[in-house]
Amino acid sequence: MISIPVSDTAHARLVRASRWLCAVAYVVIVAVFASSALGGHFRAQAILKDAVTVQAPVTLDSIDEKRRKGRVSHTYQFRYAFDVDGVPYTGHFATSEDNAAPYLGDARQVTVAYARAEPARFERLDRLQAQQGLGSVLGRLVGALLMLAGLAFLVHLLVTRRLFVRHATPAAAG
């Protein structure tokens, strides 16, 4: 790994700057994650409080293949469609190969919930139910934020202990 030797004074400044940058980046990411998680929760609540459920046929759109370090993974892209009072609505979702089996069989349907007052607000019922409970949403959010805190700390350590290192001072001859 590249190491850039710097003076003790410059290293102290870099440590402070890295600490601030990592903290600010962490706070921004926390805000984005929290906004997304809570937005999904409130959206699920709004749809489910006045929900109508329908069975929608599922069709396979495509299978994306990714190769990484000798491993192959597949992501299945699905589409579903339903009508409400003659108005068609279409939704999309993706899932891993392990979770695609229920959508590949003979009875390829998914349960969709939509808001009675605004049918354009819809989502798969299982996804809405997972986002409905505030406790589970907050639990997943806290877990993600703890992992992000560890990652921010690791980045700080890499910058201050591996990338920018204190300049070695020559030993005093005695």
TAPEWO-V822920 format. One record per residue. N is the residue number from 1. SS is DSSP state (a for helix, b for strand, c for the rest). OMEGA is omega in degrees with one decimal (999 if undefined). Layout:
n=N ss=SS omega=OMEGA
n=N ss=SS omega=OMEGA
This chain:
n=1 ss=c omega=179.6
n=2 ss=c omega=174.3
n=3 ss=c omega=-179.4
n=4 ss=b omega=179.3
n=5 ss=b omega=178.7
n=6 ss=b omega=-180.0
n=7 ss=c omega=179.8
n=8 ss=a omega=179.4
n=9 ss=a omega=178.7
n=10 ss=a omega=179.4
n=11 ss=a omega=177.9
n=12 ss=a omega=176.9
n=13 ss=a omega=179.0
n=14 ss=a omega=177.8
n=15 ss=a omega=178.5
n=16 ss=a omega=-179.7
n=17 ss=a omega=179.3
n=18 ss=a omega=179.2
n=19 ss=a omega=179.7
n=20 ss=a omega=-179.6
n=21 ss=a omega=178.8
n=22 ss=a omega=178.9
n=23 ss=a omega=179.3
n=24 ss=a omega=178.2
n=25 ss=a omega=179.1
n=26 ss=a omega=-179.8
n=27 ss=a omega=178.5
n=28 ss=a omega=-179.6
n=29 ss=a omega=176.1
n=30 ss=a omega=-179.8
n=31 ss=a omega=179.7
n=32 ss=a omega=179.2
n=33 ss=a omega=-178.8
n=34 ss=a omega=178.3
n=35 ss=a omega=179.6
n=36 ss=a omega=-178.1
n=37 ss=a omega=-178.6
n=38 ss=a omega=175.4
n=39 ss=a omega=176.3
n=40 ss=a omega=178.5
n=41 ss=a omega=-178.5
n=42 ss=a omega=176.5
n=43 ss=a omega=178.6
n=44 ss=a omega=178.3
n=45 ss=a omega=-178.0
n=46 ss=a omega=-179.5
n=47 ss=a omega=-173.4
n=48 ss=a omega=-179.5
n=49 ss=c omega=179.6
n=50 ss=c omega=-170.1
n=51 ss=b omega=168.4
n=52 ss=b omega=179.7
n=53 ss=b omega=177.1
n=54 ss=b omega=173.0
n=55 ss=b omega=-178.9
n=56 ss=b omega=176.7
n=57 ss=b omega=-177.8
n=58 ss=b omega=174.3
n=59 ss=b omega=178.5
n=60 ss=b omega=178.4
n=61 ss=b omega=-177.3
n=62 ss=b omega=174.9
n=63 ss=b omega=179.2
n=64 ss=b omega=-179.3
n=65 ss=b omega=177.2
n=66 ss=b omega=177.0
n=67 ss=b omega=179.8
n=68 ss=b omega=177.7
n=69 ss=c omega=177.2
n=70 ss=c omega=178.8
n=71 ss=b omega=178.4
n=72 ss=b omega=175.3
n=73 ss=b omega=-179.6
n=74 ss=b omega=173.6
n=75 ss=b omega=-178.5
n=76 ss=b omega=178.7
n=77 ss=b omega=-178.2
n=78 ss=b omega=176.5
n=79 ss=b omega=174.4
n=80 ss=b omega=-177.7
n=81 ss=b omega=176.7
n=82 ss=b omega=179.9
n=83 ss=b omega=172.0
n=84 ss=b omega=-179.1
n=85 ss=c omega=177.7
n=86 ss=c omega=179.2
n=87 ss=b omega=-178.6
n=88 ss=b omega=175.3
n=89 ss=b omega=-179.3
n=90 ss=b omega=177.0
n=91 ss=b omega=-179.5
n=92 ss=b omega=170.9
n=93 ss=b omega=179.4
n=94 ss=b omega=178.5
n=95 ss=b omega=179.6
n=96 ss=b omega=179.9
n=97 ss=a omega=-178.9
n=98 ss=a omega=-176.7
n=99 ss=a omega=-175.2
n=100 ss=c omega=-173.7
n=101 ss=a omega=-179.3
n=102 ss=a omega=-176.6
n=103 ss=a omega=-178.3
n=104 ss=c omega=-177.2
n=105 ss=c omega=-179.0
n=106 ss=c omega=-179.1
n=107 ss=c omega=-175.5
n=108 ss=c omega=178.4
n=109 ss=b omega=176.4
n=110 ss=b omega=177.3
n=111 ss=b omega=-178.1
n=112 ss=b omega=174.8
n=113 ss=b omega=175.8
n=114 ss=b omega=179.4
n=115 ss=b omega=-178.2
n=116 ss=c omega=-177.7
n=117 ss=c omega=-177.6
n=118 ss=c omega=-175.1
n=119 ss=c omega=178.5
n=120 ss=c omega=174.9
n=121 ss=c omega=-177.6
n=122 ss=b omega=177.6
n=123 ss=b omega=175.3
n=124 ss=b omega=-175.5
n=125 ss=a omega=-179.3
n=126 ss=a omega=178.2
n=127 ss=a omega=178.3
n=128 ss=a omega=-179.8
n=129 ss=a omega=177.5
n=130 ss=a omega=-179.1
n=131 ss=a omega=-174.8
n=132 ss=a omega=-177.4
n=133 ss=c omega=-178.1
n=134 ss=a omega=179.4
n=135 ss=a omega=-179.9
n=136 ss=a omega=177.4
n=137 ss=a omega=-180.0
n=138 ss=a omega=177.1
n=139 ss=a omega=177.5
n=140 ss=a omega=179.5
n=141 ss=a omega=179.2
n=142 ss=a omega=177.1
n=143 ss=a omega=179.5
n=144 ss=a omega=-178.8
n=145 ss=a omega=175.5
n=146 ss=a omega=177.1
n=147 ss=a omega=177.7
n=148 ss=a omega=177.3
n=149 ss=a omega=176.4
n=150 ss=a omega=179.1
n=151 ss=a omega=177.9
n=152 ss=a omega=178.2
n=153 ss=a omega=178.2
n=154 ss=a omega=177.5
n=155 ss=a omega=177.8
n=156 ss=a omega=179.6
n=157 ss=a omega=179.1
n=158 ss=a omega=-179.5
n=159 ss=a omega=-172.1
n=160 ss=a omega=-177.2
n=161 ss=a omega=-178.8
n=162 ss=a omega=-177.4
n=163 ss=a omega=177.7
n=164 ss=b omega=-178.2
n=165 ss=b omega=177.4
n=166 ss=b omega=177.7
n=167 ss=c omega=-179.6
n=168 ss=c omega=178.0
n=169 ss=c omega=179.9
n=170 ss=c omega=-179.8
n=171 ss=c omega=-179.5
n=172 ss=c omega=179.4
n=173 ss=c omega=-176.4
n=174 ss=c omega=999
